[in-house]
Amino acid sequence: AQSVTQLGSHVSVSEGALVLLRCNYSSSVPPYLFWYVQYPNQGLQLLLKYTTGATLVKGINGFEAEFKKSETSFHLTKPSAHMSDAAEYFCAVSDRANQGGKLIFGQGTELSVKP
Amino acid sequence: EPEVTQTPSHQVTQMGQEVILRCVPISNHLYFYWYRQILGQKVEFLVSFYNNEISEKSEIFDDQFSVERPDGSNFTLKIRSTKLEDSAMYFCASTERLSTDTQYFGPGTRLTVL
């Protein structure tokens, strides 16, 4: 069965600093991996996804993530944090073992950005 | 840009009452989902729906829950007799294809059961 673990429920960085949000997955098949962002009182918005091919994936708003099979990781990074990046971030894996295609989410990481 | 819409944004109900949460998926999408997020917890899958039938459902999705696509645009989640523990944010999502394609989420309905 697939699962996702996000290390750190809350991460705080200064504006301009590196953002690193950690995600590890467990999957019995080659995973499809996603990062979603949730701004206050809004739905989930896709930041980026990995399916096949290049392991470094670039997304919106300057975020990128690298799929590392040997480490079963898909960490999210951004070189320089902006105040508008403050939000909750969810890592997810697609359940490819079943017909429904559901997403299995991690616990979420709340990112705070200090001026 | 097309988006998934959900109504109402907030629903307050008494325990034991029936509620219907409504979603309008993106028009050319074929796969539909309901997820929920209890306050402070992770987003959990409830049910997936394709070709007018349930593809998969979670353990949470018991006999008190049902889904329906009553017409060509709406996708509804019904809770027959609400419990306190049903209080959560409910998200609808849709996608054009499975697995590799992006699931587009609505803004959610916050359900409060008193």
Chai-1 contact restraints between the chains, C-beta under 6 A:
chainA,res_idxA,chainB,res_idxB,connection_type,confidence,min_distance_angstrom,max_distance_angstrom,comment,restraint_id
A,Y32,B,S99,contact,1.0,0.0,6.0,A-B,restraint_1
A,Y32,B,T100,contact,1.0,0.0,6.0,A-B,restraint_2
A,Q42,B,P107,contact,1.0,0.0,6.0,A-B,restraint_3
A,G43,B,F105,contact,1.0,0.0,6.0,A-B,restraint_4
A,G43,B,G106,contact,1.0,0.0,6.0,A-B,restraint_5
A,G43,B,P107,contact,1.0,0.0,6.0,A-B,restraint_6
A,G43,B,G108,contact,1.0,0.0,6.0,A-B,restraint_7
A,L44,B,F105,contact,1.0,0.0,6.0,A-B,restraint_8
A,L46,B,T102,contact,1.0,0.0,6.0,A-B,restraint_9
A,T51,B,T100,contact,1.0,0.0,6.0,A-B,restraint_10
A,S94,B,S99,contact,1.0,0.0,6.0,A-B,restraint_11
A,R96,B,S99,contact,1.0,0.0,6.0,A-B,restraint_12
A,N98,B,E56,contact,1.0,0.0,6.0,A-B,restraint_13
A,Q99,B,S55,contact,1.0,0.0,6.0,A-B,restraint_14
A,G100,B,S48,contact,1.0,0.0,6.0,A-B,restraint_15
A,G100,B,S55,contact,1.0,0.0,6.0,A-B,restraint_16
A,G100,B,E56,contact,1.0,0.0,6.0,A-B,restraint_17
A,G101,B,L98,contact,1.0,0.0,6.0,A-B,restraint_18
A,G101,B,S99,contact,1.0,0.0,6.0,A-B,restraint_19
A,K102,B,F45,contact,1.0,0.0,6.0,A-B,restraint_20
A,K102,B,S48,contact,1.0,0.0,6.0,A-B,restraint_21
A,F105,B,K42,contact,1.0,0.0,6.0,A-B,restraint_22
A,F105,B,V43,contact,1.0,0.0,6.0,A-B,restraint_23
A,Q107,B,K42,contact,1.0,0.0,6.0,A-B,restraint_24
